[in-house]
Amino acid sequence: MILYMKEEQSKELFEKAVEIIPGGVNSPVRAFGAVGRSPFFVERAQGPWIMDVDGNKYLDYVCSWGPGILGHAHPEVIGAVQRVCEKGLTFGAPTAGEVELAELICACVPDVEMVRLVSSGTEAVMSAVRVARGFTGREKIIKFSGNYHGHSDGLLVKAGSGLMTQSVPDSAGVPAGYAESTLTAVYNDEESVRRLMEENRGQVAAVVVEPVAANMGVVPPKVGFLEFLRRITKEEGALLIFDEVITGFRLALGGATAYTGVHADLHIFGKIVGGGMPLAAYGGRKDIMSCVAPLGAVYQAGTLSGNPVAVTAGITTLKILMEDQGIYERIDRRAGKLAEAFEQEGLTVNRAGSLLSAFFVPGWDKADADGAKGREGNRRSVENYEDAGRCDRQAFADYFNRMLERGVYVAPSQFEAMFVSDAHSDELIQKTCEAIGGSVRERG
């Protein structure tokens, strides 16, 4: 069924926004330029639904880019936040909630013995990299093309997410010296990592990786790839850092380590760990984290770090996930249903738990469903940044707009993930599958 979309108020707001906010948005991924339209402006959200200022109602698979694993405005989370707000918003002093959230994170992720709370994923990654350099006494890091680790200067090198959507490979304003200490390997390519390690022996502080890449679309690691990273970092005296801003508490309660069985020295968490509020964290082995001030010589600070409102949202969300781990089975199964619907339309689909992406790879419109499954050796599989970059962006834009017209909101970029929440019922998943069937190709 086609939704009659009203857009007057959103368009009026966007016209005002572009005059006073760069591009009219406060994060580039919110722009709709890549899909040929202006963005809608949200008024409220509830469960799996998001409502805009013009009264349109969409089934939401963006979930605020990942935090909404329980759905929007979960009553327990909202109630807890309302109660704590009555006591004050921020104190700049320790609270009991900070200790409780840190304990919950350490209990969920065995690798994490000590943790520091911060306000954003970018801040957490930047801090973890600084800790790795301080701990090892080395300067260089290895990252992967298409892995996005926030917008700190040293990591905006062949990054994914909004940089891919806008065809901007790197950011202006980053001094050359920052980029020189960042070495870029190919995701899922062991040889590219081995070569960089050999060429920079004794100089690499850390390898930082999205254990399941989700910023060039979802790209899972090949069998053995993360195990290789664990092995080579140990051999070379470097640290392994898992950027779990997206995967943390989404793939499993224990994040990527529980999902893959591979252990890292440092983990970075965001999105779900804050329950929808601005909060992130980095943590790992106690001997490494003991380098952080005031205990050690690596300085990192933040006025709003661990503020009581965000901490309360995070505590409540993690407790719900701990008490009902059947959530992970439900969202995994429902994401699998969506993946099947895309595959039936001839698309290449990558999925890890409740994260998935459907890729409009070259030749998708001529492929049969059996050829779209991305099996090993298939020319149409998506395994790295280069594969993702070949996708048909216009075909994706057409699909996005047809989905929106059917009342289904997916990310306005070929290179972002689709998120399934526990609020997406089996009935809504079925309706989404029907919308996919009518949107990938116009049925007429």
Buried (B, 14 or more C-beta within 10 A) or exposed (E): EEEEBBBEBBBEBBEEBEEEEEBBBEEBBBBBBBBEBBBBBBBEBBBBBBBBBBEBBBBBBBBBBBBBBBBBBBEEBBEBBEEBEEEEEBEEEEBEBBEBBBEBBBEBBEBBBBBBBBBBBBBBBBBBBBBBBBBBEBBBBBBBBBBBBBBBBBBBBBBBBBBBBBEEEEBEEBEEEBBEBBBBBBBBBBEBBBEBBEEBEEBBBBBBBBBBBBBBBBBBBBEEBBBBBBBBBEEBEBBBBBBBBBBBBBBBBBBBBBBBEBBBBBBBBBBBBBBBBBBBBBBBBEEBBBBBEEEBEBEBEBEBBBBBBBBBBBBBBBBBBBEEEEBBEBBBEBBBBBBBBBBBBBBBBBBBBBBBBBBBBBBBEEBEEEBBBBEEEBEBBBBBBEBBBEBBBEBBBBBBBBBBBBBBBBBBBBBBBBBBBBBBEEEBBEBBBEBBBBBBBEEE
